[in-house]
Amino acid sequence: MKKTILFLATLAVSVAAALAQNAAPAGNAENGKKLWVKNNCYSCHGYEGHGGSVGPKLAPKPISMVAFMAIVRHPPQSTMPTFTARVISDSDLRDMWAYLNAIPAAPAYKDVPLLNAIQ
Amino acid sequence: MATSKNTDRRGFLKGAAALAGAAPIALAPQSVLAQTAAAAPAETPARTVEVLTNERPGADFMMDVIKSLGIEYAAANPASSCRGLHESMINYGGNKSPELLTALHEESSVAMAHGYAKIEGKPLIAMVHGTVGTQHAAMAIYNAWCDRVPAIVILGNETDATARRSFVEWTHAAQDAAAIIRDYTKWDDNPTSLQHFAESLVRAYRIAMTPPMGPVAIIANAKLQEEPIEEKGLRVPKLTPVLHPVGDSGAILETARMLVNAENPVIVAGRMTHNQAGMTLLAELADTLQAPVNDQRNRVNIASSHPFYNTGNVVNADVILALEVEDIFMLTHRMSQLNRIGMEPPKKIIKDTCKVVSISSVELFQRSNYQDFARYNEVDMAIPGDAQATLPLLIEACKKLITGDRRAAMQARGAKLTAQYKKNKETALTEATLGWDSSPLTPARISAELWAQIRNEDWSLVGNDMFFGRWPSRLWDFEKHYQFIGGSGGEGVGYGAPAAVGAALANRKYGRLTVNIQNDGDLNYAPGVLWTAVHHNIPLLSIMNNNRGYHQEVMFVTTMAARANRDVTRAGIGTKLDKPYIDYATMAKTYGMTGIGPITDPKDVGPAIKRAIEVVKAGEPVLIDTVTQGRG
């Protein structure tokens, strides 16, 4: 319980900090794509943030940039490492979020003949 | 021991003086005799002839014993300490039952035996040098041990120090050759006579095949192999059918009561099924109780098309029945994740009131050094016995205890589970669309492409899909026990390719279409097994999960760097297989196999699989190199 409160408090601080940065320019998706690979985020979450057996799906339709940054800085109980600003800057995180946000929606499985044939 | 004979007593006496004190002379080769025949005098000097042929070496009797066990194949990288047995196998034994398979690494020999046994349900022989060969084979033996799979490893060794002919034979001899594998074999012996060998090999077979199954090792003394049979009254011992131990009937009755009265029972199956009968029994238990079955995918325990497949949640369970589940602690607890500093106490994730019953043959035999037995299983009832063999008793007991009220409650539960199954399938299909057109390819896309082309065949997936996001397990219908053989057991990398070849060999006589998902890191341990598949005409479709690195380790090193507040971008050093990329299609071609790829465009996967299936149906192996995501 104590840990949950601590986490929520940390999350709130992070959210506030991130909100304060909302005035910052929107991220650069093209650069974010490179950073996504360079920082090995693809390794768990897939090259297009679509998730895998280790990392959850992040794209398409990622969570808000504020929540994204808060989780990267203070991940919950999971295998997700904590990335401080010394390791990945806020600017780089914004670029990566912009990349995830630019990923187009996936088709419905019923529109994919190979998958529709499986159901 | 060679013998000397007098070819002509009269001649010998005449020539004795000339030859006195000289070493025995070998007969000249036939061609030399022919050339000198015309010039030969009417009477030649007598010679002492040492007979250097032996038409009944000990290895022939060893073969008689091996043949009595019905073993189909022996995989071996040729070893001088096994040369006698090798020769007897191919000539005296006619190279049939067992047929000798040329392996290019001892690890491959044992892993082929491992894959073969999981399809065929019986062992084949891996024949290795007692020293360096055993060292090479050790990891594969450990995998078979952890996976509870039978294999017979014959170690060649020159036990008699006075019989070693060179320094190499000294370096290739050991006082206790099986010592380095004793911690992960069920039994070993070092026979000192042929009759001893016979009894020990038959005993070893029984031990290997008795649950918990596992590898065994027998040393074939080189001198026993090569020297003439001198023992009298040799006989091949009888092998009686191996019966599987059944759990205690009283404990089974109590388990049945718990299951029948439970509101949320969950059945968890580990290495449970030995064959199709095991799948049928588990489905019958699930249907009887209308209970979910969580399959740990070490084998096919229940059809993935069964409406209760993977629909259970142990968190809500009031009774958990664990069938040949080895790590019950990790089934019922969570440990601190790697993103936490230090270890917090394990967190129990099941209810305090939940009862856990384990039926497992592993209770009957364990070793202490290697820690594959996992944390202590603090269960409510541990029933030693083979789970598959025990199921008929449990099913019968459950059926007798089910009342009308309980049946109605169970049917309501079954309807919910069926709905959950449909929901799980929908989720899988929806998630499979993510990254559908991505390059590198997603394992979901490759799995869907494969399924479309094999689903109407008699297929068998012999590669583990753990590093492939379990996509085949999520999308395909597994209904036969041979359609999936799980993983290596000990997670020793290098198992995949040779185990797939061994499994494909077992499938060959049934005409099954064998498919392997081949991890790139795994193939690089001993790729020579590709040649073995070609050389022995073993049809096998291998599709590369070529993520160009050891991505489990990329993740670990990234996490370590992040924990240390250091540069995560350097985690690729020592973990990625780039600069240059490895061209697996060319590698396959080098070994004489059809190689296709590398494929980076998802649209090219379907046509490549179509072409590959044609090759496999013609009786040959083929490899498709697909460049894939980091981790499925």
Interface residues (C-beta under 8 A of the other chain):
Chain A: K38 N39 N40 Y42 S43 C44 G46 Y47 E48 H50 G51 G52 S53 V54 G55 K57 P60 P75 Q77 S78 T79 M80 P81 T82 F83 T84 R86 V87 I88 A106 P107 A108 Y109 V112 L114 L115 A117 I118 Q119
Chain B: Q337 L338 N339 R340 K425 E426 L429 T430 E431 A432 T433 L434 G435 W436 S438 P440 T442 A448 E449 W451 A452 G469 R470 L475 H551 V554 M555 T558 T559 A561 A562 R563 N565 R566 D567 V568 T569 A571 G572 Q629 G630 R631 G632
